[in-house]
Amino acid sequence: MEPPLFSGRTLADRAFEWLEEAIIKGDFPPETKLDEVALAKSFGISRGPVREAIRRLEGKKLVERMPHVGARVAALHPPDLADLLHIREALEGMACRLATERMSLAELDELERLLEGHAKTGALKAGDSYYQRPGDYDFHFRIIQGSRNEKLIQLLCDDLYYLLRVYRYRSSSRKGRAHEALKEHREVVAAMKARDPDAAEQAMRSHLRHALLSMQGDATSEAVEAPKRKKTPSAAILKRAPAR
């Protein structure tokens, strides 16, 4: 993967951002062991910032610690993933309904412009994947924030957000899914701009059901291929890590 454009101010921030993107994009697959020494060497920094970045990734549920293994990329088994995504559909559908009623026209125009920016990215134009940077660059994050409902925001932007981003990206990487997802996003915005909360909620829930089907197919493929894959970051990936 190409090193991202960092916004972090400290070495730990930068290590966190790079590792987060590597995990989300699948460069470090689920159950990959994270070796502090190797990562620190590839970053050209000490182990302290790397250790801090890994601790933060644990807090985001992207990394888990296992006895006799240490830190590794977290994994969800298909039944757990399906349960999580059913919850997501209900909660994000509700968030979209509320956002349709509560977001200003200017905010909806910004949401539309965000999608046009997404459409210009190389990977999406090629149909390879649909990667969205976290926070305000993320279509779903913007809508959840626009719901103005603090409980929904906490559940979807704090507790579930980062782990779901892994599976959202993997879904978008399946053949044809990136363009479909962009089209579905545009349909959601059209319903929101029409101030039709029923249609907006239905469009969001339909979009998330399609994503669920795509993710379930990906999880099945992953289970079949997993025994063939070595669960350590490749040297080529580590060489592309950013220097100081």
VOLUMMI-172379 format. One record per residue (C-alpha): residue number from 1; chain; x, z, y. Coordinates in steps of 0.25 Angstrom, whole numbers. Layout:
<nr=NUM&kette=A&px=X&pz=Z&py=Y>
...
This chain:
<nr=1&kette=A&px=0&pz=0&py=0>
<nr=2&kette=A&px=4&pz=-2&py=14>
<nr=3&kette=A&px=7&pz=11&py=22>
<nr=4&kette=A&px=-4&pz=14&py=31>
<nr=5&kette=A&px=-4&pz=16&py=46>
<nr=6&kette=A&px=-2&pz=31&py=48>
<nr=7&kette=A&px=-10&pz=39&py=58>
<nr=8&kette=A&px=-4&pz=53&py=53>
<nr=9&kette=A&px=6&pz=60&py=62>
<nr=10&kette=A&px=13&pz=68&py=52>
<nr=11&kette=A&px=21&pz=64&py=39>
<nr=12&kette=A&px=10&pz=71&py=31>
<nr=13&kette=A&px=-1&pz=63&py=38>
<nr=14&kette=A&px=6&pz=50&py=35>
<nr=15&kette=A&px=9&pz=54&py=21>
<nr=16&kette=A&px=-6&pz=58&py=19>
<nr=17&kette=A&px=-11&pz=45&py=25>
<nr=18&kette=A&px=-2&pz=36&py=16>
<nr=19&kette=A&px=-5&pz=44&py=4>
<nr=20&kette=A&px=-20&pz=44&py=7>
<nr=21&kette=A&px=-20&pz=29&py=9>
<nr=22&kette=A&px=-12&pz=27&py=-4>
<nr=23&kette=A&px=-22&pz=35&py=-12>
<nr=24&kette=A&px=-34&pz=28&py=-6>
<nr=25&kette=A&px=-28&pz=14&py=-9>
<nr=26&kette=A&px=-25&pz=18&py=-23>
<nr=27&kette=A&px=-10&pz=17&py=-21>
<nr=28&kette=A&px=-10&pz=31&py=-27>
<nr=29&kette=A&px=-21&pz=30&py=-38>
<nr=30&kette=A&px=-29&pz=42&py=-42>
<nr=31&kette=A&px=-20&pz=52&py=-50>
<nr=32&kette=A&px=-7&pz=47&py=-44>
<nr=33&kette=A&px=3&pz=58&py=-43>
<nr=34&kette=A&px=8&pz=60&py=-29>
<nr=35&kette=A&px=23&pz=63&py=-29>
<nr=36&kette=A&px=27&pz=71&py=-16>
<nr=37&kette=A&px=42&pz=67&py=-18>
<nr=38&kette=A&px=39&pz=52&py=-20>
<nr=39&kette=A&px=29&pz=51&py=-9>
<nr=40&kette=A&px=38&pz=59&py=1>
<nr=41&kette=A&px=50&pz=50&py=-2>
<nr=42&kette=A&px=42&pz=37&py=0>
<nr=43&kette=A&px=36&pz=42&py=13>
<nr=44&kette=A&px=50&pz=46&py=18>
<nr=45&kette=A&px=45&pz=61&py=21>
<nr=46&kette=A&px=47&pz=75&py=15>
<nr=47&kette=A&px=37&pz=80&py=4>
<nr=48&kette=A&px=30&pz=89&py=14>
<nr=49&kette=A&px=22&pz=79&py=21>
<nr=50&kette=A&px=18&pz=72&py=8>
<nr=51&kette=A&px=14&pz=85&py=2>
<nr=52&kette=A&px=5&pz=88&py=14>
<nr=53&kette=A&px=-1&pz=74&py=13>
<nr=54&kette=A&px=-4&pz=76&py=-2>
<nr=55&kette=A&px=-10&pz=90&py=1>
<nr=56&kette=A&px=-19&pz=83&py=11>
<nr=57&kette=A&px=-23&pz=72&py=1>
<nr=58&kette=A&px=-27&pz=83&py=-8>
<nr=59&kette=A&px=-36&pz=89&py=3>
<nr=60&kette=A&px=-42&pz=75&py=4>
<nr=61&kette=A&px=-44&pz=75&py=-12>
<nr=62&kette=A&px=-35&pz=62&py=-13>
<nr=63&kette=A&px=-25&pz=70&py=-21>
<nr=64&kette=A&px=-26&pz=81&py=-31>
<nr=65&kette=A&px=-16&pz=91&py=-38>
<nr=66&kette=A&px=-15&pz=91&py=-53>
<nr=67&kette=A&px=-8&pz=101&py=-62>
<nr=68&kette=A&px=6&pz=96&py=-66>
<nr=69&kette=A&px=4&pz=83&py=-58>
<nr=70&kette=A&px=3&pz=87&py=-44>
<nr=71&kette=A&px=-4&pz=79&py=-33>
<nr=72&kette=A&px=-10&pz=66&py=-37>
<nr=73&kette=A&px=-21&pz=57&py=-31>
<nr=74&kette=A&px=-35&pz=62&py=-34>
<nr=75&kette=A&px=-44&pz=54&py=-44>
<nr=76&kette=A&px=-59&pz=54&py=-46>
<nr=77&kette=A&px=-65&pz=51&py=-60>
<nr=78&kette=A&px=-76&pz=41&py=-60>
<nr=79&kette=A&px=-88&pz=51&py=-62>
<nr=80&kette=A&px=-82&pz=60&py=-50>
<nr=81&kette=A&px=-80&pz=47&py=-41>
<nr=82&kette=A&px=-95&pz=42&py=-44>
<nr=83&kette=A&px=-100&pz=56&py=-40>
<nr=84&kette=A&px=-92&pz=56&py=-27>
<nr=85&kette=A&px=-97&pz=42&py=-23>
<nr=86&kette=A&px=-111&pz=46&py=-26>
<nr=87&kette=A&px=-110&pz=57&py=-16>
<nr=88&kette=A&px=-103&pz=48&py=-6>
<nr=89&kette=A&px=-114&pz=38&py=-7>
<nr=90&kette=A&px=-125&pz=49&py=-3>
<nr=91&kette=A&px=-116&pz=55&py=8>
<nr=92&kette=A&px=-111&pz=43&py=14>
<nr=93&kette=A&px=-125&pz=37&py=14>
<nr=94&kette=A&px=-130&pz=49&py=21>
<nr=95&kette=A&px=-118&pz=48&py=31>
<nr=96&kette=A&px=-121&pz=33&py=34>
<nr=97&kette=A&px=-136&pz=36&py=36>
<nr=98&kette=A&px=-132&pz=47&py=46>
<nr=99&kette=A&px=-121&pz=39&py=53>
<nr=100&kette=A&px=-131&pz=27&py=55>
<nr=101&kette=A&px=-140&pz=37&py=63>
<nr=102&kette=A&px=-129&pz=44&py=70>
<nr=103&kette=A&px=-117&pz=34&py=73>
<nr=104&kette=A&px=-117&pz=28&py=87>
<nr=105&kette=A&px=-118&pz=13&py=88>
<nr=106&kette=A&px=-103&pz=13&py=93>
<nr=107&kette=A&px=-99&pz=20&py=81>
<nr=108&kette=A&px=-106&pz=10&py=72>
<nr=109&kette=A&px=-100&pz=-1&py=80>
<nr=110&kette=A&px=-86&pz=6&py=77>
<nr=111&kette=A&px=-90&pz=6&py=62>
<nr=112&kette=A&px=-93&pz=-9&py=62>
<nr=113&kette=A&px=-79&pz=-11&py=69>
<nr=114&kette=A&px=-72&pz=-3&py=58>
<nr=115&kette=A&px=-78&pz=-12&py=47>
<nr=116&kette=A&px=-73&pz=-24&py=55>
<nr=117&kette=A&px=-59&pz=-17&py=55>
<nr=118&kette=A&px=-60&pz=-15&py=40>
<nr=119&kette=A&px=-64&pz=-29&py=38>
<nr=120&kette=A&px=-51&pz=-34&py=44>
<nr=121&kette=A&px=-42&pz=-26&py=35>
<nr=122&kette=A&px=-33&pz=-35&py=25>
<nr=123&kette=A&px=-37&pz=-28&py=12>
<nr=124&kette=A&px=-52&pz=-29&py=15>
<nr=125&kette=A&px=-52&pz=-43&py=20>
<nr=126&kette=A&px=-44&pz=-47&py=7>
<nr=127&kette=A&px=-55&pz=-39&py=-1>
<nr=128&kette=A&px=-44&pz=-30&py=-7>
<nr=129&kette=A&px=-49&pz=-16&py=-2>
<nr=130&kette=A&px=-56&pz=-9&py=9>
<nr=131&kette=A&px=-47&pz=2&py=14>
<nr=132&kette=A&px=-52&pz=11&py=26>
<nr=133&kette=A&px=-43&pz=21&py=33>
<nr=134&kette=A&px=-48&pz=35&py=33>
<nr=135&kette=A&px=-57&pz=41&py=44>
<nr=136&kette=A&px=-62&pz=32&py=55>
<nr=137&kette=A&px=-57&pz=20&py=49>
<nr=138&kette=A&px=-66&pz=22&py=37>
<nr=139&kette=A&px=-80&pz=16&py=37>
<nr=140&kette=A&px=-86&pz=27&py=29>
<nr=141&kette=A&px=-79&pz=38&py=37>
<nr=142&kette=A&px=-85&pz=33&py=50>
<nr=143&kette=A&px=-99&pz=33&py=44>
<nr=144&kette=A&px=-98&pz=47&py=38>
<nr=145&kette=A&px=-93&pz=52&py=52>
<nr=146&kette=A&px=-104&pz=45&py=59>
<nr=147&kette=A&px=-114&pz=53&py=51>
<nr=148&kette=A&px=-111&pz=65&py=60>
<nr=149&kette=A&px=-114&pz=74&py=48>
<nr=150&kette=A&px=-103&pz=84&py=46>
<nr=151&kette=A&px=-106&pz=87&py=31>
<nr=152&kette=A&px=-106&pz=72&py=27>
<nr=153&kette=A&px=-93&pz=70&py=35>
<nr=154&kette=A&px=-87&pz=82&py=28>
<nr=155&kette=A&px=-91&pz=77&py=14>
<nr=156&kette=A&px=-88&pz=63&py=16>
<nr=157&kette=A&px=-76&pz=63&py=26>
<nr=158&kette=A&px=-69&pz=76&py=21>
<nr=159&kette=A&px=-72&pz=79&py=6>
<nr=160&kette=A&px=-74&pz=65&py=0>
<nr=161&kette=A&px=-68&pz=55&py=10>
<nr=162&kette=A&px=-54&pz=54&py=5>
<nr=163&kette=A&px=-56&pz=53&py=-10>
<nr=164&kette=A&px=-67&pz=43&py=-8>
<nr=165&kette=A&px=-58&pz=34&py=0>
<nr=166&kette=A&px=-50&pz=32&py=-12>
<nr=167&kette=A&px=-61&pz=27&py=-20>
<nr=168&kette=A&px=-67&pz=19&py=-8>
<nr=169&kette=A&px=-54&pz=11&py=-7>
<nr=170&kette=A&px=-54&pz=9&py=-22>
<nr=171&kette=A&px=-68&pz=4&py=-22>
<nr=172&kette=A&px=-65&pz=-6&py=-10>
<nr=173&kette=A&px=-53&pz=-11&py=-18>
<nr=174&kette=A&px=-62&pz=-17&py=-29>
<nr=175&kette=A&px=-63&pz=-32&py=-28>
<nr=176&kette=A&px=-74&pz=-36&py=-18>
<nr=177&kette=A&px=-77&pz=-22&py=-14>
<nr=178&kette=A&px=-70&pz=-22&py=0>
<nr=179&kette=A&px=-78&pz=-33&py=6>
<nr=180&kette=A&px=-91&pz=-27&py=0>
<nr=181&kette=A&px=-88&pz=-13&py=6>
<nr=182&kette=A&px=-85&pz=-19&py=20>
<nr=183&kette=A&px=-98&pz=-27&py=19>
<nr=184&kette=A&px=-106&pz=-14&py=15>
<nr=185&kette=A&px=-99&pz=-6&py=26>
<nr=186&kette=A&px=-105&pz=-17&py=36>
<nr=187&kette=A&px=-118&pz=-15&py=30>
<nr=188&kette=A&px=-118&pz=0&py=32>
<nr=189&kette=A&px=-114&pz=-2&py=47>
<nr=190&kette=A&px=-125&pz=-13&py=49>
<nr=191&kette=A&px=-135&pz=-3&py=44>
<nr=192&kette=A&px=-130&pz=8&py=52>
<nr=193&kette=A&px=-130&pz=0&py=65>
<nr=194&kette=A&px=-144&pz=-4&py=62>
<nr=195&kette=A&px=-147&pz=11&py=62>
<nr=196&kette=A&px=-153&pz=11&py=48>
<nr=197&kette=A&px=-149&pz=23&py=41>
<nr=198&kette=A&px=-156&pz=20&py=28>
<nr=199&kette=A&px=-149&pz=6&py=27>
<nr=200&kette=A&px=-136&pz=12&py=31>
<nr=201&kette=A&px=-136&pz=23&py=21>
<nr=202&kette=A&px=-140&pz=13&py=10>
<nr=203&kette=A&px=-129&pz=3&py=14>
<nr=204&kette=A&px=-119&pz=15&py=13>
<nr=205&kette=A&px=-124&pz=20&py=0>
<nr=206&kette=A&px=-124&pz=5&py=-6>
<nr=207&kette=A&px=-110&pz=4&py=-1>
<nr=208&kette=A&px=-105&pz=16&py=-7>
<nr=209&kette=A&px=-112&pz=13&py=-20>
<nr=210&kette=A&px=-105&pz=0&py=-21>
<nr=211&kette=A&px=-92&pz=7&py=-18>
<nr=212&kette=A&px=-96&pz=17&py=-30>
<nr=213&kette=A&px=-97&pz=6&py=-39>
<nr=214&kette=A&px=-84&pz=0&py=-35>
<nr=215&kette=A&px=-77&pz=13&py=-36>
<nr=216&kette=A&px=-83&pz=16&py=-50>
<nr=217&kette=A&px=-78&pz=2&py=-55>
<nr=218&kette=A&px=-64&pz=6&py=-49>
<nr=219&kette=A&px=-64&pz=19&py=-56>
<nr=220&kette=A&px=-67&pz=13&py=-69>
<nr=221&kette=A&px=-55&pz=3&py=-67>
<nr=222&kette=A&px=-46&pz=15&py=-63>
<nr=223&kette=A&px=-50&pz=22&py=-75>
<nr=224&kette=A&px=-46&pz=11&py=-84>
<nr=225&kette=A&px=-33&pz=8&py=-77>
<nr=226&kette=A&px=-28&pz=22&py=-74>
<nr=227&kette=A&px=-20&pz=24&py=-87>
<nr=228&kette=A&px=-12&pz=12&py=-83>
<nr=229&kette=A&px=-8&pz=17&py=-70>
<nr=230&kette=A&px=3&pz=26&py=-67>
<nr=231&kette=A&px=-1&pz=37&py=-58>
<nr=232&kette=A&px=11&pz=38&py=-48>
<nr=233&kette=A&px=12&pz=30&py=-35>
<nr=234&kette=A&px=21&pz=18&py=-36>
<nr=235&kette=A&px=34&pz=16&py=-30>
<nr=236&kette=A&px=29&pz=4&py=-22>
<nr=237&kette=A&px=18&pz=12&py=-16>
<nr=238&kette=A&px=28&pz=24&py=-12>
<nr=239&kette=A&px=37&pz=14&py=-6>
<nr=240&kette=A&px=26&pz=9&py=4>
<nr=241&kette=A&px=24&pz=23&py=9>
<nr=242&kette=A&px=27&pz=25&py=24>
<nr=243&kette=A&px=40&pz=30&py=29>
<nr=244&kette=A&px=42&pz=40&py=40>
